[in-house]
């Protein structure tokens, strides 16, 4: 299994204080935005793979697609954890 650094883009950086209901909702919204960005990357890399015209480009674009899939899975897991945290807090 590969190790991937999932860094949050600067546009997604938010400061959270104590996790009250408002902050939990903000955290969940942030996780959803990160997941949507990751999903967009998967689509973009898949389309690049389909458009690749040489075997060397197909290998590189497929590797990028797999990396994007891993990033999307990590983002989906983080999003799921925000839902679980909200349910546990209720």
Secondary structure in CASP SS format (residue, H / E / C, confidence):
PFRMAT SS
TARGET T0000
AUTHOR 0000-0000-0000
METHOD secondary structure of the structure
MODEL  1
X C 1.00
X C 1.00
X C 1.00
X C 1.00
X C 1.00
X C 1.00
X C 1.00
X C 1.00
X C 1.00
X H 1.00
X H 1.00
X H 1.00
X C 1.00
X C 1.00
X C 1.00
X C 1.00
X C 1.00
X C 1.00
X C 1.00
X C 1.00
X H 1.00
X H 1.00
X H 1.00
X H 1.00
X H 1.00
X H 1.00
X H 1.00
X H 1.00
X H 1.00
X H 1.00
X H 1.00
X H 1.00
X H 1.00
X H 1.00
X H 1.00
X H 1.00
X H 1.00
X H 1.00
X H 1.00
X H 1.00
X H 1.00
X H 1.00
X H 1.00
X H 1.00
X H 1.00
X H 1.00
X H 1.00
X H 1.00
X H 1.00
X H 1.00
X H 1.00
X C 1.00
X C 1.00
X C 1.00
X H 1.00
X H 1.00
X H 1.00
X H 1.00
X H 1.00
X H 1.00
X H 1.00
X H 1.00
X H 1.00
X H 1.00
X H 1.00
X H 1.00
X H 1.00
X H 1.00
X H 1.00
X H 1.00
X H 1.00
X H 1.00
X H 1.00
X H 1.00
X H 1.00
X H 1.00
X H 1.00
X H 1.00
X H 1.00
X H 1.00
X H 1.00
X H 1.00
X H 1.00
X H 1.00
X H 1.00
X H 1.00
X H 1.00
X H 1.00
X H 1.00
X C 1.00
END
